[in-house]
Amino acid sequence: MLAGLSAGVKQYLVVTGNYWAFTLTDGALRMLVVLYFNQLGYSPLQIAFLFIFYEIFGVVTNLVGGWLGARLGLNRIMNVGLGLQVFALLMLTVPNEWLTVVWVMVAQALSGIAKDLNKMSAKSSIKMLVPENAQGTLYKWVAILTGSKNALKGVGFFMGAVLLTWLGFTGAVLAMAVMLALVWILSMILLKQDLGKMKNKPKFTDVFSKSRAINVLAAARMFLFASRDVWFVIALPVFLKEVLGWDFWQVGFFMASWIIGYGIVQSIAPYFTGKRSGRIPGRKEVVIWGGLLAFFPVLIAVGLTQAWPASSVIVVGLLCFGVVFAVNSSLHSYLIVSFARGDGVSLDVGFYYMANAMGRLIGTLLSGWIYMTWGLEACLWVSSVMVLLAVLISLALPPGRAEAQL
């Protein structure tokens, strides 16, 4: 089936296929856990805290995973991630009486480790498969990989709900474990052995980036993703269910649709940010699109305060936020791969996604606390402040072509 394609394209397809398969199970598992514990009577806030370990371990995993990827090769780290996800899924096939909160949190921690190993390896691999002088192609490939991942995560939400209805919790998780195990076996056969492996073994202290551009971009990324999760993870689903009275399936449908749309926009973001005019995006585009993003949480918060129809304000406002946020995320994802070193790319990408995971963790914790104390409007105001902080930090990015600043 892959005959006639170049070696680089074949590797890109294998990496992308692994990432897609993993992402489907990641989204489906999240929905399965949410639905199952909802049936047990847990509140949305309690359910959300089941995923805290998932985010905490993401911070550590990206640092350690980037270092291991540089020493052992990205293919091995990607395959370790796939294997860990299979194990995490099998942990949840135990009898129902074993599915305590602690057991599920441990399984989610392993799943979080697996997800970040897989993502770091996939993003880093593209750097190795695209020629250094083909920055337009690099941007396009990163946008497609990132956007398709988020769209498929939304599809995974639907898949999890369907499998739960069709097979029950244990059957659904077992089916996903079997499917992903087959992908894992194929990956071990098809992936190139030493992709991303450094010629000189890096020390662990090398995980902390010495590049000013990467440090600046990582700090901006942390606030960017905290600005999303401060309302998205806990505050929004609780508000939709408890204040607007939406049914659970309506909440799930909206959240999944938002993620799918967000992923689609990410995939085509190069067409909004310079591709049509032949420009490679840089600091200017990051600042402009970040500044635009900061307006939407404020407009939504004002609309809710003025007692405009809440459902319309939320749906329209957050869909607009999602479109602009997707472009911002795509720009960041391209720049980190472009800034990263060719030899040891996983170290730089791992450090950057450590900041990404830290942002998600901060946003998740603040989302529950701010919503319980002051409500959704306060979450949205904090979101806007965080976007502005990301923009201010981005002003310190180097100008011009990314690769010229290494």
For each residue, the residues with C-beta under 8 A, 3 or more apart:
1:
2: 5 10 13
3:
4:
5: 2 9 10 13
6: 9 10
7: 10 11 192
8: 11 12 129 130
9: 5 6 12 13
10: 2 5 6 7 13 14 190
11: 7 8 14 15 125 129 191 192 195
12: 8 9 15 16 125 126 129 141
13: 2 5 9 10 16 17
14: 10 11 17 18 187 190 191
15: 11 12 18 19 78 121 122 125 126 129 145 191
16: 12 13 19 20 122 144 145 148
17: 13 14 20 21 183
18: 14 15 21 22 78 82 118 122 183 187 191
19: 15 16 22 23 118 119 122 145 148 149
20: 16 17 23 24 148 149 152
21: 17 18 24 25 82 179 180 183
22: 18 19 25 26 81 82 85 114 115 118 180 183
23: 19 20 26 27 149 152 153 156
24: 20 21 27 28 152 153 155 156 159 176
25: 21 22 28 29 85 89 156 176 179 180
26: 22 23 29 30 85 111 115 153 156
27: 23 24 30 31 152 153 154 155 156 157 159 160 256 259
28: 24 25 31 32 156 157 159 160 163 172 176
29: 25 26 32 33 88 89 92 111 156 160 173 176
30: 26 27 33 34 51 156 157 160
31: 27 28 34 35 156 157 158 159 160 161 164 252
32: 28 29 35 36 160 163 164 169 172 173
33: 29 30 36 37 47 50 51 104 108
34: 30 31 37 38 47 252
35: 31 32 38 39 160 161 164 248
36: 32 33 39 40 99 164 169
37: 33 34 40 42 46 47 50 104
38: 34 35 41 42 44 47 248
39: 35 36
40: 36 37
41: 38
42: 37 38 46 47
43: 46 47
44: 38 47 48 234 237 238 241 242
45: 48 49 234 238 368 372
46: 37 42 43 49 50
47: 33 34 37 38 42 43 44 50
48: 44 45 51 233 234 237 364 367 368
49: 45 46 52 368
50: 33 37 46 47 101 104 105 108
51: 30 33 48 54 55 108 112 233 364
52: 49 55 56 105 361 364 365
53: 56 57 105 106 108 109 112
54: 51 57 58 108 109 111 112 115
55: 51 52 58 59 112 357 360 361 364
56: 52 53 59 60 109 112 361
57: 53 54 60 61 109 112 113 116
58: 54 55 61 62 112 113 115 116 353 354 356 357 360 361
59: 55 56 62 63 354 357 358 361
60: 56 57 63 64 354
61: 57 58 64 65 112 113 116 117 120 357
62: 58 59 65 66 116 120 350 351 352 353 354 356 357
63: 59 60 66 67 207 350 351 354
64: 60 61 67 68 207 350
65: 61 62 68 69 77 116 117 120 121 346 350
66: 62 63 69 70 120 124 207 346 347 348 349 350 351 354
67: 63 64 70 71 202 204 206 207 346 347 350
68: 64 65 71 72 76 77
69: 65 66 72 73 74 76 77 120 121 124 196 346 347 350
70: 66 67 196 197 198 202 206 344 345 346 347
71: 67 68 197 198 201 202
72: 68 69 76 77 197
73: 69 76 77 193 194 195 196 197
74: 69 77 78 121 124 125 128 195 196 197 346
75: 78 79 121 187 191 192 193 194 195 196
76: 68 69 72 73 79 80
77: 65 68 69 72 73 74 80 81 117 120 121 346
78: 15 18 74 75 81 82 117 118 121 122 125 187 191
79: 75 76 82 83 184 187 188 191
80: 76 77 83 84 114 117
81: 22 77 78 84 85 113 114 115 116 117 118 121
82: 18 21 22 78 79 85 86 114 118 180 183 184 187
83: 79 80 86 87 114 184
84: 80 81 87 88 110 111 113 114 117
85: 22 25 26 81 82 88 89 110 111 114 115 118 180
86: 82 83 89 90 177 180 181 184
87: 83 84 90 91 110
88: 29 84 85 91 92 107 108 110 111 114
89: 25 29 85 86 92 93 107 111 173 174 176 177 180
90: 86 87 93 173 174 177
91: 87 88 94 103 106 107 110
92: 29 88 89 99 104 107 169 170 173
93: 89 90 170 173 174 177
94: 91 98 99 103
95: 98 99
96: 99 169 170
97:
98: 94 95 103
99: 36 92 94 95 96 103 104
100: 103 104
101: 50 104 105
102: 105 106
103: 91 94 98 99 100 106 107
104: 33 37 50 92 99 100 101 107 108
105: 50 52 53 101 102 108 109
106: 53 91 102 103 109 110
107: 88 89 91 92 103 104 110 111
108: 33 50 51 53 54 88 104 105 111 112
109: 53 54 56 57 105 106 112 113
110: 84 85 87 88 91 106 107 113 114
111: 26 29 54 84 85 88 89 107 108 114 115
112: 51 53 54 55 56 57 58 61 108 109 115 116
113: 57 58 61 81 84 109 110 116 117
114: 22 80 81 82 83 84 85 88 110 111 117 118
115: 22 26 54 58 81 85 111 112 118 119
116: 57 58 61 62 65 81 112 113 119 120 353 357
117: 61 65 77 78 80 81 84 113 114 120 121
118: 18 19 22 78 81 82 85 114 115 121 122
119: 19 115 116 122 123 149 353
120: 61 62 65 66 69 77 116 117 123 124 346 349 350 353
121: 15 65 69 74 75 77 78 81 117 118 124 125 196 346
122: 15 16 18 19 78 118 119 125 126 145 149
123: 119 120 126 127 142 145 146 333 336 337 349 353
124: 66 69 74 120 121 127 128 196 337 340 345 346 349 350
125: 11 12 15 74 78 121 122 128 129 195 196
126: 12 15 122 123 129 130 138 141 142 145 337
127: 123 124 130 138 196 337 340 342 345 349
128: 74 124 125 195 196 342 345
129: 8 11 12 15 125 126 141
130: 8 126 127 134 137 138 141
131: 134 137
132: 342 403
133:
134: 130 131 137 138
135: 138 139 280 338 401 402 403
136: 139 140 270 275 278 280
137: 130 131 134 140 141
138: 126 127 130 134 135 141 142 334 337 338
139: 135 136 142 143 270 275 280 281 334 338
140: 136 137 143 144 270 275
141: 12 126 129 130 137 138 144 145
142: 123 126 138 139 145 146 330 333 334 337
143: 139 140 146 147 266 267 268 269 270 330 333 334
144: 16 140 141 147 148 267
145: 15 16 19 122 123 126 141 142 148 149
146: 123 142 143 149 150 263 266 267 329 330 333
147: 143 144 150 151 263 264 265 266 267 268 269 326 330
148: 16 19 20 144 145 151 152 263 267
149: 19 20 23 119 122 145 146 152 153 263
150: 146 147 153 154 259 260 262 263 266 326
151: 147 148 154 155 259 260 262 263 264 267
152: 20 23 24 27 148 149 155 156 263
153: 23 24 26 27 149 150 156 157 259 263
154: 27 150 151 157 158 255 256 257 258 259 260 261 262 263
155: 24 27 151 152 158 159 256 260
156: 23 24 25 26 27 28 29 30 31 152 153 159 160
157: 27 28 30 31 153 154 160 161 252 255 256 259
158: 31 154 155 161 162 256
159: 24 27 28 31 155 156 162 163
160: 27 28 29 30 31 32 35 156 157 163 164 172
161: 31 35 157 158 164 165 249 252
162: 158 159 165 166
163: 28 32 159 160 166 167 171 172 175 176
164: 31 32 35 36 160 161 167 168 169 172
165: 161 162
166: 162 163 171 172
167: 163 164 170 171 172 174 175
168: 164 171 172
169: 32 36 92 96 164 172 173
170: 92 93 96 167 173 174
171: 163 166 167 168 174 175
172: 28 32 160 163 164 166 167 168 169 175 176
173: 29 32 89 90 92 93 169 170 176 177
174: 89 90 93 167 170 171 177 178
175: 163 167 171 172 178 179
176: 24 25 28 29 89 163 172 173 179 180
177: 86 89 90 93 173 174 180 181
178: 174 175 181 182
179: 21 25 175 176 182 183
180: 21 22 25 82 85 86 89 176 177 183 184
181: 86 177 178 184 185
182: 178 179 185 186
183: 17 18 21 22 82 179 180 186 187
184: 79 82 83 86 180 181 187 188
185: 181 182 188 189
186: 182 183 189 190
187: 14 18 75 78 79 82 183 184 190 191
188: 79 184 185 191
189: 185 186
190: 10 14 186 187
191: 11 14 15 18 75 78 79 187 188 195
192: 7 11 75 195
193: 73 75
194: 73 75 197
195: 11 73 74 75 125 128 191 192
196: 69 70 73 74 75 121 124 125 127 128 345 346
197: 70 71 72 73 74 194
198: 70 71 201 202 343 344
199: 343
200:
201: 71 198
202: 67 70 71 198 206 207 344 347
203: 206
204: 67 207
205: 208
206: 67 70 202 203 344 347
207: 63 64 66 67 202 204 347 350 351
208: 205 351
209: 214 215 218 347 348 351 352
210:
211: 214 215 339 341 348 406
212: 215 216 396 398
213: 216 217 339 397 398 402 405 406
214: 209 211 217 218 336 339 340 348 351 352
215: 209 211 212 218 219
216: 212 213 219 220 393 394 396 397
217: 213 214 220 221 332 335 336 339 352 394 397
218: 209 214 215 221 222 336 351 352 354 355 356
219: 215 216 222 223 355 393
220: 216 217 223 224 286 290 332 390 391 393 394 397
221: 217 218 224 225 332 336 352 355 356 359 390
222: 218 219 225 226 355 356 358 359 362 390
223: 219 220 226 227 359 386 387 389 390 393
224: 220 221 227 228 290 325 328 329 332 359 386 387 390
225: 221 222 228 229 356 359 360 363
226: 222 223 229 230 359 360 362 363 366 386
227: 223 224 230 293 297 363 382 383 384 386 387 390
228: 224 225 231 232 325 363 383
229: 225 226 232 233 359 360 362 363 364 367
230: 226 227 233 235 362 363 366 367 370 379 382 383 386
231: 228 235 236 297 367 376 379 380 383
232: 228 229 235 236 255 363 367
233: 48 51 229 230 236 360 363 364 367
234: 44 45 48 237 238 364 367 368 371
235: 230 231 232 238 239 367 368 370 371 376 379
236: 231 232 233 239 240 255 314 318 376
237: 44 48 234 240 241 251 255
238: 44 45 234 235 241 242 371
239: 235 236 242 243 244 314 371 376
240: 236 237 243 244 246 250 251 254 314
241: 44 237 238 244 245 246 248 251
242: 44 238 239 245
243: 239 240 310 376
244: 239 240 241 310 311 314
245: 241 242
246: 240 241 250 251 254
247: 250 251
248: 35 38 241 251 252
249: 161 252 253
250: 240 246 247 253 254
251: 237 240 241 246 247 248 254 255
252: 31 34 157 161 248 249 255 256
253: 249 250 256 257
254: 240 246 250 251 257 258 315
255: 154 157 232 236 237 251 252 258 259
256: 27 154 155 157 158 252 253 259 260
257: 154 253 254 260 261
258: 154 254 255 261 262 318 319 322
259: 27 150 151 153 154 157 255 256 262 263
260: 150 151 154 155 256 257 263 264
261: 154 257 258 264 265 319 322 323 326
262: 150 151 154 258 259 265 266 322 323 325 326 329
263: 146 147 148 149 150 151 152 153 154 259 260 266 267 326
264: 147 151 260 261 267 268
265: 147 261 262 268 269 322 323 326 327 330
266: 143 146 147 150 262 263 269 326 327 329 330 333
267: 143 144 146 147 148 151 263 264
268: 143 147 264 265 271 272
269: 143 147 265 266 272 273 326 327 330 331
270: 136 139 140 143 273 274 275 330
271: 268 275 276
272: 268 269 327
273: 269 270 281 285 289 327 330 331
274: 270 277 278 279 280 281 285
275: 136 139 140 270 271 278 279
276: 271
277: 274
278: 136 274 275
279: 274 275
280: 135 136 139 274 401 402
281: 139 273 274 284 285 286 331 334 335
282: 285 286 335 397 398 399 400 401 402
283: 286 287 394 395 397 398 399
284: 281 287 288 399
285: 273 274 281 282 288 289 331
286: 220 281 282 283 289 290 328 331 332 335 391 394 397
287: 283 284 290 291 391 394 395
288: 284 285 291 292
289: 273 285 286 292 293 324 327 328 331
290: 220 224 286 287 293 294 328 387 390 391 394
291: 287 288 294 295 391
292: 288 289 295 324
293: 227 289 290 296 321 324 325 328 387
294: 290 291 297 298 384 387 388 391
295: 291 292 298 299 384
296: 293 299 300 317 318 320 321 324 384
297: 227 231 294 300 301 321 380 381 383 384 387
298: 294 295 301 302 380 381 384
299: 295 296 302 303 317
300: 296 297 303 304 313 314 317 318 321 380
301: 297 298 304 305 377 380 381 384
302: 298 299 305 306
303: 299 300 306 308 313 317
304: 300 301 307 308 310 313 314 376 377 380
305: 301 302 377
306: 302 303
307: 304
308: 303 304 312 313
309: 312 313
310: 243 244 304 313 314
311: 244 314 315
312: 308 309 315 316
313: 300 303 304 308 309 310 316 317
314: 236 239 240 244 300 304 310 311 317 318
315: 254 311 312 318 319
316: 312 313 319 320
317: 296 299 300 303 313 314 320 321
318: 236 258 296 300 314 315 321 322
319: 258 261 315 316 322 323
320: 296 316 317 323 324
321: 293 296 297 300 317 318 324 325
322: 258 261 262 265 318 319 325 326
323: 261 262 265 319 320 326 327
324: 289 292 293 296 320 321 327 328
325: 224 228 262 293 321 322 328 329
326: 147 150 261 262 263 265 266 269 322 323 329 330
327: 265 266 269 272 273 289 323 324 330 331
328: 224 286 289 290 293 324 325 331 332
329: 146 224 262 266 325 326 332 333
330: 142 143 146 147 265 266 269 270 273 326 327 333 334
331: 269 273 281 285 286 289 327 328 334 335
332: 217 220 221 224 286 328 329 335 336
333: 123 142 143 146 266 329 330 336 337
334: 138 139 142 143 281 330 331 337 338
335: 217 281 282 286 331 332 338 339 397 402
336: 123 214 217 218 221 332 333 339 340 348 349 352
337: 123 124 126 127 138 142 333 334 340 345 349
338: 135 138 139 334 335 402 403
339: 211 213 214 217 335 336 348 402 403 405 406
340: 124 127 214 336 337 345 348 349 352
341: 211 344 345 347 348 406
342: 127 128 132 345
343: 198 199
344: 70 198 202 206 341 347 348
345: 70 124 127 128 196 337 340 341 342 348 349
346: 65 66 67 69 70 74 77 120 121 124 196 349 350
347: 66 67 69 70 202 206 207 209 341 344 350 351
348: 66 209 211 214 336 339 340 341 344 345 351 352
349: 66 120 123 124 127 336 337 340 345 346 352 353
350: 62 63 64 65 66 67 69 120 124 207 346 347 353 354
351: 62 63 66 207 208 209 214 218 347 348 354 355
352: 62 209 214 217 218 221 336 340 348 349 355 356
353: 58 62 116 119 120 123 349 350 356 357
354: 58 59 60 62 63 66 218 350 351 357 358
355: 218 219 221 222 351 352 358 359
356: 58 62 218 221 222 225 352 353 359 360
357: 55 58 59 61 62 116 353 354 360 361
358: 59 222 354 355 361 362
359: 221 222 223 224 225 226 229 355 356 362 363
360: 55 58 225 226 229 233 356 357 363 364
361: 52 55 56 58 59 357 358 364 365
362: 222 226 229 230 358 359 365 366
363: 225 226 227 228 229 230 232 233 359 360 366 367 386
364: 48 51 52 55 229 233 234 360 361 367 368
365: 52 361 362 368 369
366: 226 230 362 363 369 370 379 382
367: 48 229 230 231 232 233 234 235 363 364 370 371 379
368: 45 48 49 234 235 364 365 371 372
369: 365 366 372 373
370: 230 235 366 367 373 374 378 379 382
371: 234 235 238 239 367 368 374 375 376 378 379
372: 45 368 369
373: 369 370 378
374: 370 371 377 378 379
375: 371 378 379
376: 231 235 236 239 243 304 371 379 380
377: 301 304 305 374 380 381
378: 370 371 373 374 375 381 382
379: 230 231 235 366 367 370 371 374 375 376 382 383
380: 231 297 298 300 301 304 376 377 383 384
381: 297 298 301 377 378 384 385
382: 227 230 366 370 378 379 385 386
383: 227 228 230 231 297 379 380 386 387
384: 227 294 295 296 297 298 301 380 381 387 388
385: 381 382 388 389
386: 223 224 226 227 230 363 382 383 389 390
387: 223 224 227 290 293 294 297 383 384 390 391
388: 294 384 385 391 392
389: 223 385 386 392 393
390: 220 221 222 223 224 227 290 386 387 393 394
391: 220 286 287 290 291 294 387 388 394 395
392: 388 389 395
393: 216 219 220 223 389 390 396
394: 216 217 220 283 286 287 290 390 391 397
395: 283 287 391 392
396: 212 216 393
397: 213 216 217 220 282 283 286 335 394
398: 212 213 282 283 402 405
399: 282 283 284
400: 282 404 405
401: 135 280 282 404 405
402: 135 213 280 282 335 338 339 398 405
403: 132 135 338 339 406
404: 400 401
405: 213 339 398 400 401 402
406: 211 213 339 341 403
